[in-house]
Amino acid sequence: MTLVAGVDSSTQSCKVVVRDLETGALVRSGRAAHPDGTEVDPAAWWSALRSALEAAGGLDDVAAISIAGQQHGMVVLDAEGRVIRDALLWNDTRSAQAARDLIDEVGAEAYASRVGVVPVASFTATKLRWLRDAEPANAARVAAVALPHDWLTWRLLGYGPADESPLGPDLEALTTDRSDASGTAYWSAGAGAYDFELFERALGRPGREAAGAAGVRADAGARDTDGARVILPRVLGPADAAGRTPDGVLVGPGAGDNAGAALGLGAADGDVVVSIGTSGTVFAVTDSPIADPTGTVAGFADAGGLNLPLIATLNAARVLSSIADLLSVDFDTLAELALSVEPGAEGVVLVPYFEGERTPNLPDAKASLHGLTIATTRPATFARAAIEGMLCGLADGLDAVRAVGVREKRILLIGGAAQNRAVAAIAAQVFDAPVVVPAPGEYVADGGAVQAAWALTGERPAWTVEAAAPLAVDTRAVIREQRGQYL
């Protein structure tokens, strides 16, 4: 049996799956936690990856591995390969003003036309502008910029600071893939290339693409290698290998987490994926690149050579955990409470912008609760309003991707919260399309395993994904109409 491994290095944890190359059957898995916070020392991710790999039985019998991970995080390295400061994660909104500054300088329509996105605080470019303005001494030390999955791949290949790695700080060996690169706001899915002018506008220094690891730099002489330009990871194709670990395991290109999930699900034309994790996302695989000048829909690339128009919300599963904590109940009881109330939560509406919001772009917003009376101030209405409020934000996202031409046949509802029976039932009352809940699984890590198999064999595997029968469309207009009064 030939084995391949996939990794999901998410905001909250690192998960590893090991699968049979031929059938895709799960052989074993492992997990390790990540620290909380919106800025994290990447060393914690590296430690978690090694722990999760050990928990999954190691790589001694694994032929290939690939890492999918949280998007947008800013990992800045000095010339010695050391991390300069803690990584700013996608959900760190301190760069909101930087995003506004970049839009003022370039223009929203020009940004969308050039790289398929309009800057918001989540994207890497805005974090680099924040670094330039808030920490100029650190910005001056930057020799390379990587995303979380890029940096972990580099470390897995054996690179890093000289005293921490067998191959040392070869920054030219940094790699990424098109899906994660498209979340930086300085790489274009349409052009398939970095927009170096936009990168320089962000950091204030010129950049260039990495030339490749030592021994394979056939064109290095044609590149600027004097250290004046900041190195950006070399962008790999879907079936390309980043290299091999010191122990000889083939390493695939990796991916952004949502693109990894699309691969793991085998998402095809007509599938819209709604993922409810730390963040909420709505995305689809399409043939044509998207350029939305409003910035609502990000025109990302997917991990299979196509495109992945996507909206994201900052407030998803944590809305439910916050309300469950407030009510001192577990998630099963939260579901029971919510389902004991009719759609519309008796007029109670939660607008759940607890952490600001990305869609709509309201980084400084706060949550609000509306429609309370003495009679409706009770745990069941709170529970129902929490789930409805979270799902309505994602339904607005579905409307946005439809507005740029996406047409769905069904909605694939994934993420930990999707397994809550109230979330699935209420989703069928909020979304006006058939809702399918695939079997519980680590679909981002599974996408990494698909990549590993693809890089190993040169062919994308056709593994099957189990799913329950579609939930009948049961749209209750009152839910979204009621919420509209308070936006």
C-alpha positions in Angstrom: 0.0 0.0 0.0 1.3 3.4 -1.0 0.5 6.2 1.5 0.1 10.0 1.1 -0.4 12.6 3.8 -2.2 15.9 3.9 -2.0 18.7 6.5 -4.4 21.4 7.6 -2.5 24.0 9.5 -5.5 26.2 10.5 -6.0 29.0 12.9 -6.8 26.7 15.8 -4.9 23.5 15.2 -2.8 21.3 12.9 -4.4 18.2 11.6 -2.8 15.4 9.6 -4.5 12.7 7.6 -2.7 9.7 6.0 -4.6 8.1 3.2 -4.2 5.1 0.8 -3.1 6.4 -2.6 -5.3 4.1 -4.6 -8.6 4.4 -2.7 -8.3 7.5 -0.6 -9.2 5.5 2.5 -8.2 7.0 5.8 -5.4 5.0 7.4 -4.6 7.2 10.4 -4.6 10.8 11.6 -3.2 13.1 14.2 -3.8 16.6 15.7 -2.1 19.2 17.8 -3.4 22.6 19.0 -2.3 26.1 18.0 -2.2 29.0 20.4 -5.0 31.5 20.4 -4.6 35.1 19.2 -4.4 37.1 16.0 -0.6 37.2 16.0 1.4 34.1 16.6 5.0 33.0 16.6 5.3 30.6 13.6 7.5 28.4 15.7 4.2 27.3 17.4 2.9 26.0 14.0 6.2 24.1 13.4 6.0 22.5 16.8 2.3 21.6 16.2 3.1 20.1 12.8 5.8 17.9 14.2 3.5 16.8 17.1 0.6 16.1 14.7 2.8 14.1 12.4 4.0 12.0 15.4 0.4 11.5 16.5 -0.4 10.3 12.9 2.3 7.7 13.0 5.1 9.7 11.3 6.3 9.8 7.7 8.5 6.7 7.6 6.1 4.8 5.3 4.6 7.9 3.6 5.6 8.6 0.0 4.3 12.2 -0.3 2.8 15.0 1.8 1.4 18.5 1.1 0.4 21.3 3.5 -2.8 23.4 3.2 -3.1 26.2 5.7 -4.8 29.4 6.8 -4.5 32.1 4.2 -3.2 35.7 4.3 -1.0 35.5 7.4 2.2 37.6 7.2 5.4 35.7 7.9 8.4 38.0 7.5 12.0 36.6 7.4 15.4 38.3 7.7 18.4 37.3 5.6 19.3 34.6 8.1 15.9 32.9 7.7 14.7 34.0 11.1 11.2 35.2 11.7 11.4 39.0 12.4 8.1 39.3 14.4 5.1 37.3 15.2 2.9 36.5 12.2 -0.2 38.7 11.8 -3.1 36.3 11.0 -6.0 36.8 8.6 -8.3 37.8 11.5 -6.0 40.6 12.8 -7.7 43.8 11.7 -5.1 46.4 12.8 -4.3 46.9 9.1 -7.8 48.3 8.3 -6.5 51.8 7.7 -3.6 50.4 5.6 -6.2 48.7 3.4 -8.0 52.1 3.0 -4.8 53.8 2.2 -3.9 51.3 -0.5 -7.3 51.6 -2.1 -7.1 55.4 -2.0 -3.7 55.2 -3.8 -4.5 52.6 -6.5 -8.3 52.6 -6.7 -10.7 49.7 -6.0 -11.5 49.1 -9.7 -7.8 49.1 -10.6 -7.0 46.7 -7.8 -9.7 44.3 -8.8 -8.6 44.4 -12.5 -5.0 43.8 -11.6 -5.1 41.1 -9.0 -8.8 40.1 -8.6 -9.3 41.5 -5.1 -9.8 44.8 -3.4 -7.7 45.2 -0.2 -9.3 44.5 3.2 -7.6 44.1 6.6 -7.3 40.3 6.1 -5.0 40.4 3.1 -1.2 40.1 3.3 -0.5 43.4 1.4 -2.4 45.4 4.0 -0.3 43.8 6.8 2.9 44.7 5.0 1.7 48.3 4.7 0.9 48.3 8.4 4.4 46.9 9.1 6.0 49.6 6.9 4.1 52.4 8.7 4.0 51.0 12.3 7.3 49.1 12.6 9.7 50.6 10.0 12.8 49.1 11.6 11.3 45.6 11.2 10.2 46.4 7.7 13.8 47.4 6.8 15.0 43.9 7.9 12.6 41.9 5.7 14.5 39.7 3.2 11.5 37.4 2.3 7.7 37.3 2.8 5.9 34.0 3.1 2.4 32.8 4.0 1.9 30.2 6.8 1.8 27.2 4.5 4.8 28.5 2.5 6.9 28.8 5.7 5.9 25.3 7.0 6.6 23.7 3.6 10.1 25.4 3.6 10.8 24.1 7.2 9.5 20.6 6.2 11.9 20.6 3.3 14.8 21.1 5.8 15.3 24.9 5.5 15.4 27.5 8.3 17.9 29.3 10.4 21.3 27.7 10.3 21.1 26.5 13.9 17.6 25.0 13.5 17.7 23.2 10.2 19.9 20.8 8.1 19.8 22.9 4.9 20.0 26.4 6.4 18.4 29.7 5.4 18.1 29.3 1.6 15.3 31.9 1.0 15.4 31.1 -2.8 13.8 27.7 -1.9 10.6 29.3 -0.7 7.5 28.1 -2.6 3.8 28.7 -2.6 0.9 27.7 -4.8 -1.5 29.8 -6.9 -4.4 29.6 -4.5 -2.5 31.0 -1.5 -0.6 33.5 -3.6 -3.9 34.9 -4.8 -4.9 35.9 -1.3 -2.0 38.3 -0.9 -3.4 41.1 -3.0 -0.2 41.2 -5.0 -0.5 38.1 -7.2 -3.0 37.8 -10.0 -5.0 34.7 -10.8 -5.8 36.1 -14.2 -2.2 36.9 -15.2 -0.7 34.0 -13.2 2.0 36.3 -11.9 3.0 38.6 -9.1 2.2 42.3 -9.4 5.5 43.7 -8.1 4.4 47.3 -8.3 1.6 46.5 -5.9 3.9 44.6 -3.6 6.3 47.6 -3.5 3.4 49.9 -2.8 2.6 47.8 0.2 6.0 47.2 1.8 7.8 50.2 0.3 10.5 48.0 -1.1 10.8 46.1 -4.4 10.3 42.3 -4.6 11.1 39.4 -6.9 10.1 35.8 -7.2 12.4 33.2 -5.6 14.8 31.6 -8.0 14.5 28.0 -6.7 16.5 25.8 -4.3 20.3 25.5 -4.5 21.2 23.1 -7.3 18.2 23.9 -9.5 18.7 27.6 -10.2 19.2 27.4 -13.9 18.0 31.0 -14.5 19.4 32.5 -11.3 22.0 34.6 -13.2 19.2 36.4 -15.0 17.6 37.5 -11.7 18.4 40.1 -9.2 20.4 38.2 -6.5 22.1 41.1 -4.8 19.7 41.2 -1.8 18.1 44.5 -2.8 14.8 43.0 -3.5 12.5 41.1 -1.1 12.1 37.5 -2.1 8.5 36.2 -2.7 7.9 32.4 -2.9 8.1 30.7 -6.3 4.5 29.9 -7.4 4.1 26.2 -8.2 1.4 24.5 -10.4 -1.1 22.0 -9.1 1.0 18.9 -9.8 4.4 20.4 -9.1 6.6 19.2 -6.2 8.2 21.7 -3.9 11.0 19.2 -3.3 11.7 16.4 -0.8 12.2 16.3 2.9 15.7 15.4 4.2 14.3 11.8 4.6 13.2 11.7 0.9 9.4 12.3 1.2 8.0 14.2 -1.8 6.4 17.5 -0.8 3.5 18.9 -2.8 2.8 22.6 -3.5 0.4 23.1 -0.7 -2.7 25.4 -0.8 -4.8 27.9 1.0 -7.3 26.3 3.3 -10.5 26.9 1.2 -8.8 25.7 -2.0 -7.7 22.7 -0.1 -11.2 22.0 1.1 -12.5 22.3 -2.5 -9.9 19.7 -3.6 -10.7 17.4 -0.7 -14.5 17.6 -1.5 -13.9 17.1 -5.2 -16.0 20.3 -5.7 -17.2 20.6 -9.3 -19.1 23.0 -11.5 -22.5 23.8 -9.8 -21.1 23.2 -6.3 -21.0 26.1 -3.9 -19.2 25.3 -0.7 -20.3 27.0 2.6 -17.7 26.4 5.3 -18.4 27.2 8.9 -15.1 27.2 10.9 -13.4 30.0 12.8 -14.2 32.1 9.7 -17.1 31.5 7.4 -16.6 31.2 3.7 -18.7 30.8 0.6 -16.8 29.7 -2.6 -17.1 27.9 -5.9 -14.8 26.5 -8.5 -15.2 28.3 -11.8 -13.5 28.4 -15.2 -13.1 32.2 -15.5 -11.3 34.6 -13.1 -13.4 37.1 -11.2 -12.7 40.8 -10.7 -15.3 42.4 -8.4 -14.6 46.1 -8.1 -16.8 46.3 -5.0 -14.4 44.0 -3.2 -17.2 41.8 -1.9 -16.1 38.7 -3.8 -12.4 37.9 -3.9 -11.2 36.5 -7.2 -8.9 33.9 -5.8 -7.3 31.0 -7.7 -8.1 27.4 -6.8 -5.6 24.7 -6.3 -6.4 22.7 -9.4 -5.7 25.3 -12.1 -9.1 27.1 -12.1 -10.6 29.9 -10.1 -12.2 30.2 -6.6 -14.4 33.2 -6.2 -14.9 33.6 -2.5 -16.5 35.7 0.2 -15.4 35.4 3.9 -17.0 36.4 7.2 -15.0 36.8 10.3 -17.9 35.6 12.6 -18.8 32.0 12.1 -18.6 29.1 14.5 -17.3 31.3 17.3 -20.7 33.0 17.3 -22.2 29.7 18.4 -19.6 29.0 21.0 -20.0 32.5 22.4 -23.7 32.2 22.8 -23.4 28.6 24.1 -21.0 29.9 26.8 -23.3 32.8 27.6 -26.2 30.4 28.1 -24.0 27.8 29.9 -25.0 25.0 27.5 -23.2 22.6 25.2 -23.7 22.5 21.5 -26.3 19.7 21.6 -28.4 21.7 24.0 -27.9 24.9 22.0 -29.4 22.9 19.0 -32.3 21.7 21.1 -33.1 25.2 22.2 -32.8 26.7 18.7 -35.1 24.0 17.2 -37.8 24.6 19.8 -38.4 28.1 18.4 -40.1 28.8 15.0 -38.1 30.5 12.2 -37.5 34.1 12.9 -36.7 33.6 16.6 -39.9 35.4 17.7 -38.5 38.6 16.3 -35.1 38.4 18.0 -32.3 39.3 15.6 -28.5 38.9 16.3 -26.2 40.8 14.0 -23.1 38.9 15.0 -20.2 41.2 14.2 -18.3 40.3 17.4 -14.9 40.6 15.8 -15.6 43.3 13.3 -16.5 41.9 9.9 -15.0 41.3 6.5 -18.1 40.8 4.4 -19.5 43.5 4.7 -16.2 45.3 5.2 -16.7 46.6 8.7 -13.5 46.0 10.6 -14.5 48.2 13.6 -18.1 46.9 13.9 -19.5 45.3 17.0 -22.3 42.7 17.5 -25.8 43.9 18.3 -29.1 42.2 19.5 -32.5 43.5 18.4 -36.2 42.9 18.9 -36.2 41.9 22.5 -39.3 42.0 24.7 -39.8 40.6 28.1 -41.5 37.6 26.6 -38.8 36.8 24.1 -35.8 37.3 26.4 -35.1 33.7 27.0 -32.4 31.1 26.1 -34.3 29.5 23.2 -34.7 32.7 21.2 -31.1 33.6 21.9 -29.9 30.2 20.6 -32.1 30.5 17.5 -31.1 34.1 16.7 -27.4 33.1 17.0 -27.7 30.4 14.4 -29.9 32.5 12.1 -27.6 35.5 12.3 -24.5 33.5 11.5 -26.2 31.8 8.5 -27.8 35.0 7.2 -24.3 36.5 6.9 -23.3 33.5 4.7 -26.5 33.7 2.7 -25.6 37.3 1.9 -22.3 35.9 0.7 -24.1 33.4 -1.6 -26.0 36.3 -3.1 -22.7 38.1 -3.7 -21.1 35.2 -5.6 -24.3 34.8 -7.6 -23.9 38.5 -8.6 -20.6 37.8 -10.3 -22.0 34.9 -12.3 -21.8 31.8 -10.1 -24.8 29.5 -10.5 -25.2 26.7 -8.0 -27.0 23.4 -8.2 -26.4 22.5 -4.6 -24.7 23.9 -1.5 -22.1 21.7 0.3 -22.2 22.6 4.0 -18.9 21.8 5.8 -16.9 22.7 8.9 -17.4 21.6 12.5 -20.6 23.6 13.0 -22.2 22.0 10.0 -22.5 18.8 12.0 -24.8 20.5 14.5 -28.3 19.4 13.6 -29.8 22.8 14.2 -27.3 24.5 11.9 -28.1 22.1 9.1 -31.8 22.3 9.6 -31.8 26.1 9.8 -29.5 26.4 6.7 -32.2 24.7 4.7 -34.5 27.5 5.9 -32.0 30.3 5.1 -30.4 29.2 1.8 -32.7 29.0 -1.3 -30.9 26.0 -2.8 -30.6 22.3 -1.8 -28.2 21.8 1.1 -26.0 18.8 1.3 -23.9 17.9 4.4 -21.0 15.7 3.5 -19.8 13.1 6.0 -17.7 14.6 8.8 -14.1 14.9 7.6 -11.0 17.0 7.5 -11.5 18.3 4.0 -8.7 20.8 4.1 -6.2 18.1 5.1 -7.8 15.8 2.6 -7.1 18.4 -0.1 -3.5 18.3 0.9 -3.5 14.5 0.5 -5.0 14.9 -3.0 -2.2 17.3 -3.8 0.4 14.9 -2.5 -1.0 12.1 -4.6 -1.2 14.4 -7.7 2.5 15.5 -7.3 3.5 11.8 -6.7 1.7 10.3 -9.7 1.1 13.3 -12.1 -2.6 12.6 -12.0 -5.3 14.0 -9.8 -6.9 11.2 -7.8 -10.7 10.6 -8.0 -11.5 9.6 -4.5 -15.2 9.5 -3.4 -16.8 11.6 -0.7 -19.8 10.4 1.2 -22.7 12.7 1.8 -26.2 12.6 3.2 -29.2 13.2 1.0 -29.9 16.9 0.1 -32.1 18.7 2.6 -35.2 20.0 1.0 -35.3 23.7 0.3 -37.5 25.3 3.1 -36.8 29.0 2.7 -38.5 31.1 5.3 -38.3 34.7 4.0 -39.0 36.1 7.4 -35.6 35.2 8.7 -33.6 37.4 6.2 -36.3 40.0 5.9 -36.4 40.5 9.6 -32.6 40.8 9.8 -32.6 43.4 7.0 -34.3 45.9 9.3 -31.2 46.2 11.5 -28.3 46.3 9.0 
